Amino acid sequence: MIVEILNILFEALWLIIFLKVLLSWFPNINWWNQPFKFINDVAEPLLTPFRKLIPPIGGLDLSPIAALITISLMQKIMIGLFAF
């Protein structure tokens, strides 16, 4: 039960960050309107620490890649701990 809930939570976080990256390619999106505000409000606190560690390279923000890798690793570790 706990494993299923954790898995859903990590998958949702992964999806929200992925949507944030895809939507960032469209400059006319108003991040203050729903559902974009929800996506932004969830993704930005997760991405901000990575942006502080990894500066943009040639204007390319690599922080979402680091965040997605970290979330995937955390998912594997947490699922492994609670799988027993």
Order of alpha helices (4+ residues) and beta strands (2+ residues): alpha-alpha-alpha
